[in-house]
């Protein structure tokens, strides 16, 4: 009897064949040895059937046939891959095959790909085992095969995968059809198009909402000018900058002309303050007194490891590439065995991997750019206690741990961008084995008469992990102010009552700034955090809960929104803006099924799927809620009679949109 191994694509099948010592002479769609057969899907082989396959009447879009909520769902083989499906189906049912090893990608989508094939091939009386791996090294493949569990262990994950597909199908089919039937004439006439199909989806519509809402915040933002007064103090031939801040004794305390507590609404008042301070300073020999010097040490730990969203955000910022391009490159690195599985939400390692992490580090001793760091870690043994740190946490891992280098693979074949991203992943990985960076922070108050100036200075006294990350330092990265020892000594020597000389006063003009537009990277982070764009690295790591979409789907969703022209991407800057079409679709959804624009609600659907995966709720419970949601929204839209009023909204939005473009 033979064992059949089925992978998600030919390249992965080749790696399994190599690990299993199967001859590489390829037959028609599979490889075969004495006791082993290896075959592959080509991504999805099966898809959900369109409504007309249920009944010809559904081919014509009509309000009378909505909502469409089938009790049993139909599936079919995708046209372009029927030959490979026939090969796979035949192998799955071969009499000499007694055990099937499922080797599709280790995640919800990979599970779905195989389960559909198994269902359509009507496989009976076979043992099925699920291979779950984190990289494509031979060692990991052999471990995955040895530890393979019965496929029933993943039944809940399979249920969640089927539900996710049904959810996207039901919302997409019903909401796209009903909104197109109800509003396409309005939209087409307004945009001067022959016709307009309104594409709506659980995740994509929510993302459009996030981008449009941000654009309108920017559009409605009113800039406020302000004027700050800065002082330059001289001590021991070195200079310290200070910023004026109002205090209870100040001449300007409670003044209506203040902007916050450190500036003025009009320049004339900033100038008057300068004249006032100059007058006091000239009377006492331009002497300023230190009122306090608070010193505090700040410890900055290495950042958590990359998950896919963090890597996509980082690559968008550094290399100005889109999330789907980042995923494509990391997938290529994974297939070259250089990094672990990319489609992960986790930013930590598992305790099992932590026990053998020295293997990954040893492999990087062959990487000339980073060999010194890898050798240093091994020599000092700093990897030995990693399991006791925040970088190892089994409870924060669902399918896979963070993206890290495997320590294997051939780097010589990498292109420039592949090498840059590989280096990025390696440096982030090695940094966790280094000590934190230590900063000395100084908060100094200077007094001139009754007026106070404040300086906040941060100096790095121990670089720690920063040396590993330093070649990646971008403009704007903050490692602290002037690092010269004499400057640190001078700042440290200031005590209450110390005297300095006021060198000069100046006005700094500024204005409030609107929120930033989303970039292709920051929108991925915002999706991961259920619509919240959290800039702070540490805070992001503490946020729990499901986001919008999954690490495997977010890049494709963005790509689709650019393709259907709801959103526009500036390829040079990676900044995202809504198109007028996108804004019009937003208005249609807002007046009909506004819940689709709510990131928290959209994230709650994803959380529900996670609960199904974990066995916390049943598929039937989830499906009942889904059908109710779709059914009620469809009935509500049918009853609406708001097309005429919508035209006025379109006109208003169009003027605002063109005003911004102008």
C-alpha positions in Angstrom: 0.0 0.0 0.0 1.1 3.6 -0.7 1.0 6.9 1.1 -0.2 9.9 -0.9 1.1 13.4 -0.1 -0.9 16.3 -1.5 0.5 19.9 -1.5 -1.0 23.2 -2.4 1.3 23.9 -5.4 3.9 22.1 -7.5 6.9 23.9 -5.9 5.9 22.7 -2.4 5.3 19.2 -3.7 8.8 19.2 -5.1 10.2 20.0 -1.6 8.2 17.2 -0.1 9.3 14.8 -2.8 12.9 15.7 -2.1 12.5 15.2 1.7 10.8 11.8 1.0 13.5 10.8 -1.5 10.8 10.3 -4.2 12.3 10.2 -7.8 11.8 13.5 -9.5 10.8 12.2 -12.9 7.5 13.9 -13.1 4.5 11.9 -14.3 1.3 13.7 -15.5 0.5 15.8 -12.4 2.3 13.7 -9.8 5.5 12.1 -8.7 5.7 8.4 -7.6 8.1 6.2 -5.8 7.9 2.6 -4.4 5.8 3.5 -1.4 5.0 7.2 -1.8 3.1 9.4 -4.3 3.3 13.2 -4.2 0.7 15.3 -6.0 -0.4 18.9 -5.8 -3.3 21.4 -6.3 -2.6 24.6 -8.2 -4.0 26.8 -5.5 -7.8 26.5 -5.5 -9.3 23.7 -7.6 -12.9 24.1 -6.4 -15.1 27.2 -6.1 -18.6 28.0 -5.0 -21.2 27.9 -7.8 -23.0 31.1 -8.9 -26.7 31.4 -8.1 -27.8 30.4 -11.6 -26.3 26.9 -11.0 -29.0 26.5 -8.3 -31.8 27.7 -10.7 -31.7 29.4 -14.1 -34.0 32.1 -12.7 -31.2 33.5 -10.6 -29.2 34.4 -13.8 -31.3 37.5 -14.2 -30.7 40.0 -11.3 -34.0 40.8 -9.6 -35.2 42.2 -6.3 -37.8 39.4 -6.3 -35.1 36.7 -5.9 -33.2 38.4 -3.0 -32.2 37.5 -0.4 -30.5 34.4 -1.9 -29.9 32.1 1.1 -29.5 28.4 -0.1 -29.9 25.7 2.5 -27.3 23.5 0.7 -24.4 25.2 -1.1 -23.2 24.0 -4.5 -19.5 23.7 -5.5 -17.8 23.1 -8.9 -14.4 22.5 -10.3 -12.7 25.6 -11.7 -12.6 25.5 -15.5 -8.9 26.1 -16.0 -7.8 23.3 -13.6 -10.1 20.4 -14.4 -7.3 18.3 -15.7 -5.3 18.5 -12.5 -8.4 17.9 -10.4 -9.1 14.7 -12.3 -5.5 13.6 -11.6 -5.8 14.4 -7.9 -9.2 12.9 -7.6 -8.0 9.6 -9.2 -5.0 9.4 -6.9 -7.1 10.1 -3.8 -9.3 7.2 -4.7 -6.7 4.8 -5.9 -7.1 1.4 -4.3 -3.4 1.0 -3.4 -3.5 4.3 -1.5 -4.4 3.8 2.2 -3.1 7.0 3.8 -3.4 10.6 2.6 -1.1 13.2 4.0 -2.6 16.7 3.7 0.3 19.1 3.0 -1.5 22.2 1.9 -0.5 25.5 3.5 -0.8 25.3 7.3 -3.7 27.7 7.9 -7.4 28.2 7.4 -7.2 28.7 3.6 -4.9 25.7 3.1 -7.4 23.6 5.1 -10.2 24.8 2.9 -8.4 24.1 -0.3 -7.9 20.4 0.6 -11.3 19.8 2.2 -13.1 21.1 -1.0 -11.0 18.7 -3.1 -11.7 15.8 -0.7 -15.5 16.6 -0.8 -15.7 16.9 -4.6 -13.6 13.7 -5.1 -15.9 11.9 -2.7 -13.0 10.2 -0.9 -14.0 7.2 1.2 -12.3 4.8 3.6 -8.9 6.4 3.7 -6.8 7.5 6.7 -6.2 11.3 6.4 -3.4 13.0 8.3 -2.7 16.7 8.5 0.9 17.9 8.1 1.5 21.2 9.8 4.8 22.9 9.2 6.4 26.3 9.8 9.1 26.2 7.1 10.0 24.2 4.0 13.4 22.9 5.3 13.8 19.1 4.9 14.1 18.8 8.7 10.8 20.7 9.3 9.0 18.7 6.5 10.2 15.4 8.1 9.1 16.6 11.5 5.7 17.6 10.2 5.1 14.2 8.6 6.2 12.4 11.8 3.9 14.5 14.0 1.0 14.6 11.6 -2.4 14.4 13.4 -5.6 12.8 12.1 -7.4 15.4 10.0 -10.4 15.4 12.4 -8.2 17.4 14.8 -8.6 20.3 12.4 -12.4 19.9 11.9 -13.2 23.2 13.7 -10.7 25.1 11.6 -12.3 23.5 8.5 -15.7 24.6 9.7 -14.5 28.2 10.1 -12.9 28.1 6.6 -16.2 27.0 5.0 -18.1 29.6 7.0 -15.7 32.4 5.9 -16.3 31.4 2.3 -20.1 31.3 2.8 -20.1 34.6 4.5 -18.1 36.4 1.8 -20.3 34.7 -0.8 -23.6 35.6 0.8 -22.7 39.1 1.6 -21.0 39.7 -1.8 -23.8 38.1 -3.9 -26.8 39.6 -2.0 -25.4 43.1 -1.2 -23.7 43.7 -4.6 -26.9 42.6 -6.4 -29.4 44.5 -4.3 -27.4 47.7 -4.2 -26.7 47.5 -7.9 -30.4 46.9 -8.7 -31.5 49.8 -6.4 -28.8 52.4 -7.1 -26.8 51.6 -10.2 -28.9 54.0 -12.4 -28.2 56.9 -10.0 -24.5 56.1 -9.9 -24.1 55.6 -13.6 -26.0 58.7 -14.5 -24.1 60.8 -12.0 -20.6 59.5 -13.1 -21.7 59.5 -16.8 -21.1 55.8 -17.2 -23.0 53.3 -19.4 -23.6 51.1 -16.4 -22.3 50.7 -12.8 -22.0 47.5 -10.9 -21.6 48.1 -7.2 -19.2 45.6 -5.7 -19.8 45.1 -2.0 -18.1 42.8 0.5 -17.7 42.2 4.2 -14.1 43.3 4.3 -13.5 45.4 1.2 -16.4 47.8 1.9 -15.2 48.4 5.4 -11.7 49.3 4.1 -13.3 51.7 1.6 -15.1 53.3 4.6 -11.8 53.6 6.6 -10.1 55.4 3.7 -13.0 57.7 2.9 -13.5 58.6 6.5 -9.8 59.5 6.8 -10.0 61.6 3.6 -13.0 63.5 5.0 -11.2 64.2 8.3 -8.4 65.8 6.2 -10.9 67.6 4.0 -12.7 69.2 6.9 -9.6 70.0 8.9 -9.0 73.6 9.7 -5.4 74.6 10.2 -4.6 76.6 13.3 -1.4 78.7 13.2 0.7 79.0 16.4 3.9 80.7 17.5 6.3 79.3 20.0 9.2 81.2 21.7 12.5 79.3 21.9 15.6 80.2 23.9 19.2 79.1 23.4 21.3 78.8 26.6 25.1 78.6 26.6 27.1 76.6 29.2 30.7 75.5 29.0 30.9 76.5 25.3 27.9 74.3 24.5 24.3 75.2 23.8 21.0 73.9 25.1 17.6 74.7 23.5 14.6 75.5 25.6 10.9 76.2 24.9 8.8 78.7 26.7 5.9 77.3 28.7 3.3 79.4 30.7 3.2 79.0 34.5 1.1 80.6 37.2 3.5 83.5 37.8 3.9 84.3 34.1 2.7 87.5 32.7 0.6 85.5 30.2 -1.0 83.1 32.6 -4.7 82.5 31.5 -4.2 84.9 28.5 -6.9 84.3 25.8 -4.1 84.7 23.2 -2.4 81.5 24.3 -2.2 78.4 22.1 -2.3 75.5 24.5 0.3 76.3 27.2 3.4 76.7 25.1 2.6 79.2 22.4 0.5 82.0 21.0 -2.3 82.4 18.4 -0.7 85.5 17.0 2.9 86.4 16.2 2.7 89.8 17.8 2.2 88.3 21.3 5.2 85.9 20.8 7.3 89.0 19.9 6.0 90.9 23.0 7.0 87.9 25.2 10.5 88.0 23.7 10.8 91.7 24.4 9.6 91.1 28.0 12.2 88.3 28.6 15.0 90.3 26.9 14.3 93.2 29.2 14.5 91.0 32.3 17.6 89.2 31.0 19.5 92.4 30.3 18.8 93.6 33.8 20.6 90.6 35.4 23.5 90.1 33.0 21.5 87.7 30.7 21.7 85.1 33.4 19.2 82.2 33.5 18.8 79.9 36.5 18.2 76.1 36.5 15.0 75.6 38.5 15.1 71.8 38.3 16.8 69.0 36.4 14.9 65.7 36.6 16.9 62.7 35.4 15.3 59.5 34.5 16.6 56.3 32.8 14.5 54.9 30.0 14.8 51.3 28.9 13.8 50.5 25.3 13.5 46.8 24.5 14.0 45.2 21.1 10.8 45.2 19.1 8.7 42.1 18.8 9.3 39.8 15.8 7.6 40.3 12.4 4.2 39.0 11.6 3.0 39.6 8.1 1.2 42.9 8.8 4.2 44.4 10.6 6.5 43.3 7.7 4.1 44.7 5.1 4.0 48.0 7.0 7.8 48.2 7.4 8.4 47.4 3.7 5.8 50.0 2.6 7.7 52.6 4.6 11.2 51.6 3.8 11.1 50.3 0.2 7.8 51.9 -1.0 6.3 48.6 -2.1 2.7 47.4 -1.7 1.6 44.7 0.8 0.9 42.2 -2.0 4.5 42.6 -3.3 5.9 42.2 0.2 3.9 39.0 0.7 5.0 37.7 -2.7 8.7 38.3 -1.8 8.4 36.8 1.7 6.5 33.8 0.1 9.5 33.4 -2.3 11.9 33.5 0.6 9.8 30.8 2.3 9.8 28.6 -0.8 13.6 29.1 -0.9 13.6 27.7 2.7 15.2 31.0 4.0 12.3 32.1 6.3 9.4 30.5 8.1 5.7 30.6 7.1 4.8 34.2 6.1 1.0 34.3 6.6 1.1 34.6 10.4 -0.5 37.0 12.9 1.9 36.1 15.7 4.9 38.2 16.7 6.5 35.7 19.1 8.1 32.3 19.1 6.7 29.0 20.5 8.5 27.5 23.5 9.3 24.4 21.3 11.1 26.5 18.7 12.8 28.5 21.5 14.5 25.3 22.7 16.3 24.9 19.4 16.7 28.5 18.3 20.5 28.2 18.2 20.1 26.3 14.9 18.5 29.4 13.3 21.3 31.7 14.7 24.1 29.3 13.6 22.8 29.4 10.1 23.2 33.2 10.0 26.9 32.8 10.8 27.2 32.2 7.0 25.5 35.5 6.2 28.5 37.9 5.9 26.4 41.0 6.7 25.3 39.6 10.1 27.8 36.9 10.9 29.4 39.0 13.7 26.1 39.5 15.5 25.2 35.8 15.2 28.6 34.7 16.5 28.4 37.2 19.3 25.0 35.8 20.4 26.3 32.2 20.3 29.5 33.0 22.1 27.7 34.9 24.9 24.9 32.3 25.1 22.2 35.1 25.2 19.8 32.8 23.3 19.7 30.3 26.3 17.1 32.3 28.4 15.0 33.6 25.5 12.1 31.3 26.6 11.7 33.4 29.8 11.2 36.7 27.8 8.2 38.3 26.2 9.5 37.0 22.8 8.2 33.5 23.6 4.6 33.0 24.4 2.6 30.0 23.3 -0.7 31.6 24.2 -0.2 34.3 21.5 0.2 31.8 18.7 -2.8 30.4 16.7 -1.5 28.8 13.5 2.1 29.8 13.3 4.8 31.7 15.2 6.5 34.9 13.9 8.4 35.2 10.6 12.1 34.4 11.3 15.1 33.2 9.3 15.4 29.4 9.3 19.2 29.4 9.2 19.0 27.3 6.0 18.7 28.0 2.3 20.8 29.6 -0.4 21.1 33.4 -0.3 23.2 33.6 -3.5 20.2 33.5 -5.8 18.4 36.4 -4.2 17.5 39.6 -6.1 18.2 43.0 -4.5 14.7 43.5 -3.0 14.6 39.9 -1.8 18.0 40.4 -0.1 16.8 43.6 1.6 13.7 42.1 3.0 15.6 39.0 4.1 18.1 41.2 5.9 15.2 43.1 7.5 13.7 39.8 8.9 17.2 38.6 10.1 18.0 41.8 11.9 14.7 42.0 13.6 15.3 38.3 14.7 18.8 38.8 16.0 17.9 42.0 17.9 15.8 40.0 20.4 19.0 38.3 21.7 20.6 41.7 22.5 20.2 43.8 25.6 17.8 46.8 25.7 19.0 50.3 24.7 19.4 52.6 27.7 18.6 56.3 27.5 19.2 59.0 30.1 16.4 61.5 29.9 16.7 65.1 31.3 13.7 67.4 31.9 15.3 70.8 32.7 13.4 74.0 33.7 15.2 77.3 33.3 13.9 80.5 34.9 14.3 84.1 33.6 12.4 86.3 36.0 8.8 84.8 36.2 9.1 83.1 32.8 10.0 79.4 32.4 11.7 77.6 29.6 11.8 73.8 29.4 14.1 71.4 27.6 13.6 67.7 27.3 16.7 65.9 26.2 17.3 62.2 25.7 20.8 60.7 25.3 21.6 57.1 24.5 24.1 55.8 27.0 24.0 52.0 26.1 23.0 51.1 22.5 22.2 47.5 23.1 20.1 46.0 20.3 20.3 49.3 18.3 23.6 48.2 16.8 21.9 45.3 15.2 19.2 47.5 13.7 21.3 50.6 13.0 21.8 50.0 9.2 18.1 50.0 8.9 17.7 53.4 10.7 15.5 55.8 8.8 15.3 59.5 8.9 13.1 60.3 11.9 14.1 57.2 13.9 15.0 58.5 17.4 18.1 57.1 19.1 18.4 60.3 21.3 20.0 63.7 21.1 23.7 64.5 20.8 25.7 61.5 22.1 29.0 63.3 22.8 30.3 62.5 26.3 31.2 66.1 27.0 27.6 67.1 26.2 26.2 64.4 28.4 28.5 65.5 31.2 27.6 69.1 30.9 23.8 68.3 30.9 24.3 66.0 33.9 26.2 68.6 35.9 23.3 71.1 35.9 21.8 71.4 39.4 19.0 73.5 40.9 20.5 77.0 41.2 23.1 76.5 38.4 23.5 79.6 36.2 23.7 79.7 32.4 23.9 82.5 29.9 20.9 83.4 27.7 22.4 83.5 24.2 19.3 84.2 22.1 15.5 84.1 21.7 13.5 83.3 18.6 10.0 82.6 17.3 9.1 79.2 15.9 6.1 79.4 13.6 3.9 76.3 13.1 0.4 75.1 12.3 -1.7 72.2 13.4 -1.6 69.3 10.9 -4.4 67.1 9.6 -4.4 63.4 10.2 -2.1 61.4 7.8 -3.6 59.6 4.9 -3.2 55.8 5.0 -0.3 54.2 3.3 -0.5 50.7 1.9 1.4 49.6 5.0 -0.4 51.6 7.7 -3.8 50.5 6.3 -2.7 46.8 6.8 -1.9 47.6 10.4 -5.2 49.4 10.9 -7.0 46.4 9.5 -5.1 44.1 11.8 -6.2 46.3 14.8 -9.9 46.5 13.8 -9.7 50.0 12.2 -7.4 51.6 14.8 -4.1 52.9 13.4 -1.9 52.4 16.4 1.5 54.0 15.8 3.1 52.9 19.0 5.0 49.5 18.7 4.5 48.5 22.3 0.8 49.4 22.4 0.1 47.5 19.2 1.6 44.4 20.8 -0.9 44.6 23.7 -4.0 44.9 21.5 -6.0 41.7 21.5 -8.8 40.5 19.3 -9.4 39.8 15.6 -8.9 42.4 12.9 -10.5 43.0 9.6 -9.7 40.2 7.2 -6.7 37.9 7.9 -3.0 38.1 7.3 -3.5 35.9 4.2 -6.2 38.0 2.6 -5.6 41.7 3.4 -3.1 42.4 0.6 -5.5 40.8 -2.0 -8.4 42.9 -0.8 -6.4 46.1 -1.3 -5.3 44.9 -4.7 -8.9 44.3 -5.7 -10.0 47.8 -4.5 -7.3 49.4 -6.6 -8.4 47.2 -9.6 -12.1 48.1 -9.4 -11.0 51.8 -8.9 -12.7 52.4 -5.5 -9.2 53.4 -4.1 -6.1 54.8 -5.8 -2.5 54.0 -4.9 0.4 56.4 -5.5 3.1 53.8 -6.3 6.0 56.2 -5.5 4.7 57.1 -2.0 2.4 54.2 -1.3 -0.3 56.7 -0.2 -3.9 55.6 -0.6 -6.8 57.9 -1.5 -10.4 57.2 -2.4 -11.6 57.8 -6.0 -14.8 59.7 -6.7 -16.4 56.3 -7.6 -15.2 55.0 -4.1 -16.8 57.9 -2.4 -20.0 57.5 -4.2 -20.1 53.8 -3.3 -19.4 54.8 0.3 -22.5 57.0 0.2 -24.7 54.3 -1.3 -23.6 51.8 1.5 -23.9 54.5 4.2 -27.6 55.2 3.3 -28.5 51.5 3.0 -26.3 49.0 4.8 -24.2 51.3 6.9 -23.1 48.4 9.2 -20.7 47.3 6.5 -18.6 50.5 7.1 -18.1 49.8 10.8 -14.6 48.3 11.4 -15.6 46.9 14.8 -18.6 45.1 13.5 -16.6 43.7 10.6 -13.9 42.6 13.0 -16.5 40.9 15.2 -17.4 38.6 12.2 -13.7 37.6 12.1 -13.7 37.0 15.8 -16.8 34.8 15.4 -14.8 32.6 12.9 -12.0 32.4 15.4 -14.5 31.2 18.0 -15.7 28.5 15.6 -12.1 27.5 15.1 -11.6 27.2 18.8 -14.8 25.3 19.3 -16.4 28.0 21.4 -19.5 28.3 19.2 -21.0 25.9 16.6 -21.2 26.4 12.8 -25.0 26.3 13.1 -25.0 29.2 15.6 -22.7 31.3 13.3 -24.7 30.5 10.2 -28.0 31.4 11.8 -26.7 34.9 12.7 -25.2 35.3 9.3 -28.4 34.4 7.4 -30.4 36.7 9.7 -28.0 39.6 9.1 -28.1 39.2 5.3 -31.8 38.6 5.2 -32.8 41.6 7.3 -30.4 44.0 5.5 -31.8 42.9 2.1 -35.4 43.5 3.2 -34.5 46.9 4.6 -32.9 48.0 1.3 -36.0 46.9 -0.6 -38.1 49.2 1.5 -35.9 52.2 1.1 -37.0 55.0 -1.2 -34.0 57.4 -1.0 -32.7 57.5 -4.6 -33.7 61.1 -5.2 -32.1 62.5 -1.9 -29.0 60.5 -2.7 -28.4 62.6 -5.9 -28.0 65.7 -3.7 -25.4 63.9 -1.6 -23.5 62.9 -4.7 -23.4 66.5 -5.9 -22.1 67.7 -2.5 -19.4 65.0 -2.3 -18.3 65.6 -5.9 -17.7 69.3 -5.2 -15.7 68.5 -2.1 -13.7 65.9 -4.0 -12.9 68.1 -6.9 -12.0 70.9 -4.5 -9.4 68.7 -2.8 -8.0 67.6 -6.2 -7.9 71.2 -7.3 
